[in-house]
Amino acid sequence: MKLAKTFIAIAVISFFFASFITAEEPTGKDIFLNSKCNTCHAIASQSITSKQAAKYPDLSTVGDKGIAQATLVKYLKKEVKLNDKSHPVKFKGEDAQLNVLAKWLLTLKK
């Protein structure tokens, strides 16, 4: 009886950790869409559209701008300006998500 309970406990714990470890982390594109960044910005190269695409820049080539990831992160947190402009909306997610988003955005090049 003790052996059966131990086996069941180990199986349950193993299943829990296996599902935790194999859970997929959201991609930069996922974070972009889930954070509703496409409310303002389109990314034509990724087939992401925006109803306000004429008003805000398309980010398809943001990686060609020479912006450091740390600077982009600070810009999206409204801590620094780029071209004398602050980002209109402060990123509301976690820092880890913001770093994934910034890293992905910087891969977008011609």
N, C-alpha and C positions, 0 to 999 in steps of 0.2 A: 504494500500500500504506500509506504514512504517512497519507494522507488518510482512508482507511478506518478505521485504528486511532484516529485523532483523533476521527472521527465517532462511533465506538462508545464511546469514553471519555466524550465529551460526553453521549451518550444515557444511558449508565449513571448518570453523576453527576446529570443532570437528573431521571431517574426516582427516584433516591434522595431528592433534595431535595423533589421533588413529593410523594412519599409521606410524608415527614417533616412537611412543612408542612400537608398536608391531614388528618393524623391528628386525630381528634376528641379534644378534652380531656374528661375525665370531668366530669359534672355533679355538683352538690352531692348530688343524690339518689343518683347512682352511688356516690359516696364514702361516703355514709351507709350504703348497703346493703353495699358491699364491706368497710367497716370494722366491719360487724356491729353497728352502733348499734341496729338493730332487735331485737337480742337483749333489750334492756331497753325501748326506746322505740318506741311506735307513732306513726304520723302518719296519723290517720284521713282527713284531707283529701287525702292523697296515696295512699290505699289501701295503706298500709304497716302491717302488723300485727305484734304482738309477743306472745309467749306470757306475758310478764310485764307486760302492759299495766295490770293492776290495781295493780301495785306501783310502777311508775315513770310519770312524767307523759307524757301524749300531747303531742307537740310541734307540733300543728296550728296553734297560735296563738302560738308563741314570739316571732314578730316583733312582737306587740302588747305585749310586756313592757317595751319601752323600753331594751333592753340594747344597748350599743354593740358593733359588730363586734369591736373590739380587746379589749373585756372578755370577750366570748364566747370568743374565741380563747384568752385567758389562762385562762379557766375550764376549757376543755376540755384545756388543758395542765397543769391543776392548779396554776396559779400564783396564782390568786385564788379567793375564795369568793363565792358568790351566796346571799343569804339565810342567811348564816352556815354554808353547806354547801359542801364541795368536791365536784367531780364524782368519782364513784367510780372511774372508769377514765381514765387519761391517754391522750389521742389518740396513736396510734403512727405515723401517716403523716407525710408531709413538710409543712412550713409552707405551701407553696403549696396543697396539698390541703386543709389545715385552713382556710385563708382562703376557698377556694371553698365548703367545707361551711358555714362560719359565715355567709357572705353569703347562701347559699341558705336556711338555716334562718331568717334574719331576714326573708325574703320571705313566710314562712308566717304569714298573718294571717286574721282572720275575714273 
